[in-house]
Amino acid sequence: MIRLAVPSIEEDDVEAVREVLMSGHLVQGRRVAEFERLVGDRARSAHAVAVANCTAALHLALLGLGIKSGDRVAVPAFSWPATANVVELCGAEPVFVDIDRATFNIDPSALERVLERTAVKLVMVVHAFGNMANMPRISEMAAQHGVPVLEDAACALGATLGGKPAGAWGVAGCFSFHPRKPITTGEGGMLVTNDASLARTVRVLRNHGLDPESDRQEFVAPGFNLRLTDIQAALGTTQMAKLDRLVDFRRRAAERYDVMLRDTGITVQLPLAEDAHVHQAYVVAVPGGTALRDGVLARLRKSSIEVAIGTHHLPLTGYFKRRYGYDLGDFPATDDIALRTLALPLHEKLTQEDQETVVGALIEAIGSPVCG
Ligand SMILES: *Cc1c(COP(=O)(O)O)cnc(C)c1O
């Protein structure tokens, strides 16, 4: 079996977790602050707030930015549902924006059209599969309209564009440490920002509404409990030491896939610049349509190659389709790309021979897509 994704967990990770477990301080010890500083420094942000997962980070960011019932938030049409769910959970409406066929990220021209005809309170960008969106153009455009930008950088820890890291471009950036992301804490998330007041609000909301600066127990808001444990933070700290190594490996493996897939009719995801992609996943679009993609997926799985769809065409997922009545044709580039995507195996245990096996099986499956 060639696995799709395998987290890189080593002895030092296990030891760090063991140490916390034996210390008796499983939550609210010093580990969370250590991990926050490492991620904050990496994302060149003054504040970093660890939370239970990236969805929580995004949700608390929206609450902290004052997104509420009746507001509209621009969101790319191609993403994991969490990106749009958090907007709905604030009572606001996601205004979906079509993607760019080369980068699989929000299309700046489509965003511009949305900003011209719709009053949105916020632009959310996603760095799809760790590939940074066109932040220079989007930042400038959003600034012209006086709208802040929030980065869903769930997959993009370690990516940089023009030397500026993912998470440092917007009013805030949110990272995920789910096992399929560049580094993992099992579940985990982090919000980074240079806005001290936003960071404080997120700290209050993650911990029962407790004032983090007060010595007495002052509850200043109705908060959640969305804290990260010290067990997870210790794992995050040892994982951070491996980030560069893991990203280097992924870039080299992705380059090998790129070469193997040249002239095959398979569409690969292009980065805007060399360091802009950390390849959280290696996602391609196969020729033909969804039926062909689903046939190819089934065939590869039958040959013991674990593959998955890339991610979701959000306006066509059950809830959003029903609620807003979206249909095929509303987002032509997302229709074209999203419904043909496949994530190929990519993890540190993957060998060059494995990659050749994957590509060989993929090309064969595309040639004879009917699955028995
Ligand atoms: C993984 C992911 C999330 C959710 O992260 P969790 O830590 O699982 O909550 C949100 N947005 C995108 C784009 C993701 O890929």
The ligand as a MOL file (V3000), in Angstrom:
LIG
                    3D

  0  0  0     0  0            999 V3000
M  V30 BEGIN CTAB
M  V30 COUNTS 15 15 0 0 0
M  V30 BEGIN ATOM
M  V30 1 C -7.2170 21.7250 7.0820 0
M  V30 2 C -7.8590 22.9840 6.6950 0
M  V30 3 C -8.6690 23.7080 7.5920 0
M  V30 4 C -9.0880 23.1630 8.9320 0
M  V30 5 O -8.0340 22.9330 9.8020 0
M  V30 6 P -8.3330 22.1310 11.1520 0
M  V30 7 O -7.0850 22.2850 11.9490 0
M  V30 8 O -8.5690 20.7050 10.7500 0
M  V30 9 O -9.5100 22.7280 11.7970 0
M  V30 10 C -9.1570 24.9370 7.1880 0
M  V30 11 N -8.8860 25.4390 5.9740 0
M  V30 12 C -8.1320 24.7700 5.0870 0
M  V30 13 C -7.8400 25.3920 3.7570 0
M  V30 14 C -7.6140 23.5060 5.4130 0
M  V30 15 O -6.8960 22.8510 4.5010 0
M  V30 END ATOM
M  V30 BEGIN BOND
M  V30 1 1 1 2
M  V30 2 1 2 3
M  V30 3 2 2 14
M  V30 4 1 3 4
M  V30 5 2 3 10
M  V30 6 1 4 5
M  V30 7 1 5 6
M  V30 8 2 6 7
M  V30 9 1 6 8
M  V30 10 1 6 9
M  V30 11 1 10 11
M  V30 12 2 11 12
M  V30 13 1 12 13
M  V30 14 1 12 14
M  V30 15 1 14 15
M  V30 END BOND
M  V30 END CTAB
M  END
